[in-house]
Amino acid sequence: MIAIRLNDLKQYSDVLLSRSGKPFTVRFVEPRDAQALQAYFRGLSVRSRYNRFFGAMSELPAALLEHFTRPGEDDRFSIIALMQIDGVETIVGEARYEFNPATSRLEFGLSVDDHLQGQGIGQALLSNLECRAAAFGADAIFGETLRSNEAMIAAARKAGYRFTNSPGDWKLVRFEKHIDVAPVDIPCASWRLAAEQAASQ
């Protein structure tokens, strides 16, 4: 449904709230974010990086970092969650997603800074991703995680995802959710812009 206008990415930014009510901004990653994004991944615990990438990784390899910072490349998009901490805008979470028009499904992966886990940031990111999926016209959204990643499994269960075995790896579990046509409860800029595009056609 939505056609991302890569020359004006700011219009797709959203302001979300943590469980305590503290706001944070979610926006597309851009090339200028490369250094800060790399620092974020380096700052994650070994366990969190392993959970995110299903393997040992101390930082993003240069080629993968470049892919992360180029929105729309290979029809994949990366977003970052930014929060003011001690007066400094800091990356506190990230997600990467891809919409497959052939299957009408959106696949994603995400992480949250270890020091801020349990504060509702991951839950808010999940809802935002569902809205972004709806803007693409997706019928479903899904992700995969290690069976040992109790935090991600708990967050997905709380958000209403159903669980199945991963078709590719027995160590992984897949969680999936049907997407409603209109994300009334989780509005986002992507959905608003998609609706405007549809109305103008």
C-alpha positions in Angstrom: 0.0 0.0 0.0 2.7 2.5 1.0 5.5 3.7 -1.2 8.4 4.9 1.0 9.7 8.3 -0.2 13.4 7.9 0.6 14.1 11.6 -0.1 12.1 12.7 3.0 12.5 10.0 5.7 11.6 12.4 8.6 7.9 12.2 7.8 7.9 8.5 8.9 9.2 9.2 12.4 7.0 8.4 15.5 7.1 9.4 19.1 6.4 6.5 21.4 6.2 6.2 25.2 8.0 3.8 27.6 6.1 2.2 30.4 7.0 5.1 32.7 5.7 7.6 30.1 9.1 8.8 29.0 9.0 9.6 25.3 11.4 8.3 22.6 11.5 8.8 18.9 11.5 6.0 16.3 12.9 6.9 12.9 14.6 5.3 9.9 18.4 4.7 10.2 20.4 6.9 7.8 24.1 6.7 6.7 25.0 9.4 9.2 23.9 7.0 12.0 26.6 4.4 11.2 29.0 5.3 14.1 26.3 5.6 16.7 24.6 2.4 15.6 27.8 0.5 15.8 28.5 1.9 19.2 25.0 0.7 20.3 25.6 -2.9 19.1 29.0 -2.9 20.8 27.4 -1.7 24.0 24.9 -4.6 24.1 25.8 -7.6 26.3 27.2 -10.7 24.7 23.8 -12.5 25.4 21.8 -9.7 23.7 24.0 -9.7 20.6 23.7 -13.4 20.4 19.9 -13.3 20.8 19.7 -10.6 18.1 22.0 -12.3 15.5 21.8 -16.0 16.5 25.5 -16.2 16.9 28.6 -14.6 18.5 29.3 -11.1 17.2 31.1 -8.3 18.9 29.9 -5.7 16.4 28.3 -5.3 13.0 30.6 -6.3 10.1 31.3 -3.3 7.9 29.2 -4.7 5.0 26.2 -5.4 7.3 26.5 -2.0 8.9 26.3 -0.4 5.5 23.2 -2.4 4.7 21.6 -1.3 8.0 22.2 2.4 7.2 20.8 2.4 3.7 16.9 2.4 4.0 15.1 0.6 1.3 18.1 -1.4 0.0 17.0 -4.9 -0.9 13.5 -3.7 0.3 14.7 -3.8 3.9 14.4 -1.0 6.4 16.1 -0.3 9.8 14.7 1.9 12.5 16.3 3.2 15.7 14.7 4.2 19.0 16.2 7.4 20.4 15.8 8.7 23.9 17.2 11.7 25.8 19.5 10.3 28.5 21.4 12.8 30.6 20.7 15.4 27.9 22.1 13.3 25.1 20.0 11.7 22.4 20.9 8.0 22.7 20.0 4.9 20.7 18.1 2.6 23.1 16.7 0.1 20.6 16.6 -0.9 17.0 14.7 -3.0 14.5 15.1 -4.2 11.0 12.2 -5.4 8.8 11.4 -6.5 5.3 8.0 -6.7 3.5 7.5 -9.5 1.0 4.7 -8.5 -1.4 4.4 -12.1 -2.7 3.4 -13.5 0.7 2.0 -10.2 2.1 4.0 -10.8 5.3 6.5 -8.6 7.1 9.5 -10.2 8.8 11.5 -8.3 11.6 14.1 -8.6 14.2 14.7 -6.1 17.1 16.8 -5.4 20.2 16.7 -3.1 23.2 19.6 -1.7 25.2 20.3 -4.0 28.2 20.0 -1.2 30.7 16.5 -0.3 29.5 14.9 -3.7 29.0 11.7 -4.3 30.9 10.6 -0.7 30.5 8.2 -1.2 27.7 10.4 -0.1 24.9 10.4 -3.4 23.1 6.6 -3.7 23.5 6.2 -0.2 22.0 8.5 -1.1 19.1 6.5 -4.3 18.4 3.3 -2.2 18.2 5.0 0.3 15.9 6.2 -2.5 13.6 2.7 -3.8 13.4 1.5 -0.4 12.3 4.3 -0.2 9.7 3.3 -3.6 8.5 -0.3 -2.5 8.1 0.9 0.5 6.0 2.6 -1.9 3.6 -0.7 -3.8 3.4 0.7 -6.9 5.1 -1.6 -9.7 6.2 0.8 -10.9 8.9 4.0 -10.0 10.8 6.5 -12.5 12.1 9.9 -12.9 13.7 12.1 -15.6 14.9 14.1 -15.9 18.1 16.2 -18.4 20.0 14.1 -20.7 22.3 16.3 -19.5 25.2 15.4 -15.8 24.6 12.8 -15.7 27.3 12.4 -11.9 27.2 11.5 -11.8 23.5 9.2 -14.7 23.8 7.4 -13.1 26.8 7.1 -9.8 24.9 5.7 -11.5 21.8 3.3 -13.6 23.9 2.0 -10.5 25.7 1.5 -8.8 22.3 -0.7 -11.6 21.1 1.6 -13.5 18.8 1.2 -17.2 18.2 4.2 -19.5 18.2 5.3 -22.2 15.8 8.5 -24.1 15.1 11.0 -22.3 12.8 11.1 -24.2 9.4 14.8 -23.5 9.2 16.4 -24.2 12.6 15.3 -26.3 15.5 17.0 -23.9 17.9 14.6 -21.1 16.9 10.9 -20.5 17.5 8.8 -18.4 15.1 6.1 -15.9 16.4 3.5 -14.5 14.1 0.5 -12.3 14.3 -2.4 -11.4 11.9 -2.5 -7.7 10.9 -5.8 -5.9 11.0 -6.5 -3.6 8.0 -6.5 -0.4 10.1 -4.2 -0.1 13.1 -6.7 1.9 15.2 -5.0 1.2 18.5 -1.4 1.7 17.2 -1.4 4.6 14.8 1.9 5.6 13.2 3.2 8.1 10.6 3.6 5.3 8.0 -0.1 4.4 8.3 -1.2 8.0 8.1 0.8 8.6 5.0 -0.4 5.4 3.4 -4.0 6.5 4.0 -3.3 9.8 2.4 -1.8 8.2 -0.6 -4.8 5.9 -1.0 -7.2 8.8 -0.6 -5.4 10.8 -3.3 -5.6 8.0 -5.9 
